[in-house]
Amino acid sequence: MININTVQYWSNRFETNWESSNGKEQTAYFADVMINNVIPRVLYETMSCLDWGCALGQLSAKWQECTGTKDVVGYDISEIACKKAKSFYSNIEFTSIIPKRKFDTVLCSNVLEHLDNWKDYLNRFTNMAEKYIVILVPENTEIFDEHVVSFTSEMFPDEVNGFACIQKKSIQCSEPKIWNDKQLLVTYMKSR
């Protein structure tokens, strides 16, 4: 069994069965959930964006289309995912190397539930974001398959390294073939 947090595991998933398991459709669905429920000012005030854990790029593309910003970067630990994403969305930068610069907004959709050290990543995002951090995770789900954390809104602190939580929203999803359970949307804003 390969640890799910490894490049090897995710590269294998993206190369073999991500698309046949509706991974692209799920990522696109969660992108719509995030965009349709985030506080509108986040969309209007984003001139640059990092999609952390971008998979095959559906959130990156939808965010770019919705906000009009050209400065969208998708990051994933899997180089295979990034190459595939680039083949779908050639006008977006995808990379398996963590960008060294800051972005107005850092997005992280359905990634943290795969990481038992998810709080470390939340802290890391505060060093990458200039304005906002937007996180979408499954809410109150059982631990299964690749998921190692079950989230409740109380698990996200009110403040992290100068970023204040401005939104915690529970969203009931009703797509039986994609996700038929709750998602939790959490938004942080840098304190001015």
C-alpha positions in Angstrom: 0.0 0.0 0.0 1.4 3.4 -1.1 0.9 6.2 1.4 -1.8 8.5 -0.1 0.2 11.7 0.7 3.0 10.7 -1.7 3.8 11.9 -5.2 3.9 8.3 -6.3 0.4 7.6 -5.1 -1.3 10.6 -6.7 0.7 10.3 -9.9 -0.5 6.8 -10.3 -4.1 7.9 -9.6 -3.9 10.7 -12.2 -2.3 8.4 -14.8 -4.6 5.3 -14.3 -8.1 5.9 -13.0 -8.7 9.6 -12.0 -10.7 10.4 -15.2 -12.5 7.0 -15.4 -13.5 7.5 -11.7 -15.2 10.9 -12.6 -12.3 12.9 -11.0 -12.6 15.7 -13.5 -16.4 15.9 -13.0 -16.1 15.9 -9.2 -13.4 18.7 -9.3 -15.6 20.8 -11.7 -18.6 20.2 -9.4 -16.7 21.3 -6.3 -15.4 24.3 -8.2 -19.0 25.4 -8.9 -19.9 24.8 -5.2 -17.0 27.0 -4.1 -17.6 29.8 -6.6 -21.3 29.9 -6.1 -21.0 30.1 -2.3 -17.9 32.2 -1.5 -18.4 35.7 -0.3 -18.6 37.7 -3.6 -15.9 40.3 -2.6 -13.4 37.4 -2.8 -14.2 37.0 -6.5 -14.1 40.7 -7.2 -10.9 41.4 -5.3 -8.8 38.5 -6.7 -6.2 39.6 -9.2 -4.0 36.6 -8.7 -4.9 33.1 -7.5 -3.1 29.9 -6.5 -5.2 26.7 -6.8 -3.4 24.4 -4.3 -4.0 20.7 -5.2 -5.3 21.5 -8.6 -5.6 18.0 -9.9 -6.5 18.4 -13.6 -7.3 22.1 -13.4 -11.1 22.5 -13.4 -11.2 24.9 -10.4 -8.3 26.9 -11.9 -10.2 27.3 -15.2 -13.6 28.1 -13.6 -12.0 30.6 -11.2 -10.2 32.3 -14.1 -13.4 32.4 -16.2 -15.5 33.8 -13.3 -13.1 36.4 -12.1 -11.5 37.4 -15.4 -8.0 37.3 -13.9 -5.2 36.0 -16.1 -2.9 35.3 -13.2 -4.0 31.9 -12.1 -1.6 29.2 -11.1 -2.5 25.6 -10.4 -0.2 23.6 -8.1 -0.3 19.9 -7.6 2.4 17.5 -6.2 1.9 15.3 -9.3 3.7 16.4 -12.4 1.4 14.0 -14.4 -1.6 16.0 -13.1 0.0 19.3 -14.1 0.8 18.0 -17.6 -2.7 16.8 -18.1 -4.2 20.0 -16.8 -2.0 22.0 -19.2 -3.3 19.9 -22.1 -6.9 20.9 -21.1 -6.2 24.6 -20.2 -3.2 25.9 -22.1 -3.7 29.5 -21.0 -3.1 28.6 -17.3 0.2 27.9 -15.6 0.3 24.5 -13.9 3.3 23.4 -11.8 4.5 20.7 -9.5 7.0 23.1 -7.9 5.6 25.2 -5.1 5.5 28.9 -6.3 7.8 31.2 -4.4 5.6 34.3 -4.7 2.4 35.4 -3.0 -1.1 35.5 -4.5 -4.2 37.5 -3.6 -6.1 34.3 -3.0 -5.2 30.8 -2.2 -7.8 28.1 -3.1 -7.8 24.6 -1.7 -10.7 22.4 -2.7 -11.1 18.9 -1.4 -7.5 18.4 -0.5 -7.1 18.8 3.3 -9.2 15.7 4.1 -6.4 13.6 2.6 -3.8 15.1 5.0 -3.5 14.2 8.7 -1.3 17.3 9.1 -3.8 19.6 7.4 -3.3 22.4 10.0 0.3 22.7 8.8 -1.0 23.4 5.3 -3.5 26.0 6.7 -0.5 27.8 8.3 1.4 27.5 5.0 -1.4 29.1 3.1 -1.1 32.2 5.3 2.4 32.7 4.0 1.2 32.5 0.4 -1.9 34.6 0.4 -2.1 38.4 0.3 -5.9 38.7 0.9 -7.9 35.5 1.1 -7.7 31.8 1.7 -10.7 29.8 0.5 -11.1 26.1 1.6 -13.7 23.5 0.7 -13.7 20.2 2.5 -16.2 17.4 3.1 -18.2 18.0 6.3 -19.0 15.4 8.9 -18.1 12.5 6.7 -16.8 9.1 7.8 -13.2 8.4 7.3 -13.0 6.3 4.1 -10.7 5.3 1.2 -8.3 8.3 0.8 -9.9 10.5 3.4 -8.0 10.6 6.8 -9.8 13.6 8.4 -13.5 14.3 9.0 -14.1 18.0 9.3 -16.5 20.1 11.4 -16.6 23.9 11.3 -15.3 24.0 14.9 -12.0 22.5 13.7 -11.1 25.7 11.8 -9.9 28.5 14.1 -11.3 32.0 14.1 -7.8 33.4 13.4 -4.6 32.0 11.8 -1.4 34.0 11.6 -3.2 37.3 10.9 -6.0 35.9 8.8 -9.6 36.1 10.3 -12.2 33.6 9.4 -15.0 35.5 7.7 -17.1 32.6 6.5 -18.0 29.1 7.5 -20.8 27.7 5.4 -22.3 24.2 5.3 -23.5 23.3 1.8 -25.7 20.2 1.1 -24.6 18.7 -2.2 -27.1 16.6 -4.1 -25.3 14.9 -7.0 -25.5 11.2 -6.3 -22.9 10.3 -8.9 -20.4 13.0 -7.7 -21.1 14.0 -4.0 -24.3 13.5 -2.1 -23.3 14.8 1.2 -22.2 18.1 2.9 -19.3 20.3 2.0 -17.9 23.0 4.3 -16.7 26.2 2.8 -14.3 28.2 5.0 -12.9 31.6 4.0 -10.2 33.6 5.7 -9.3 37.3 5.1 -6.0 38.9 6.0 -6.5 41.4 8.8 -5.8 44.9 7.6 
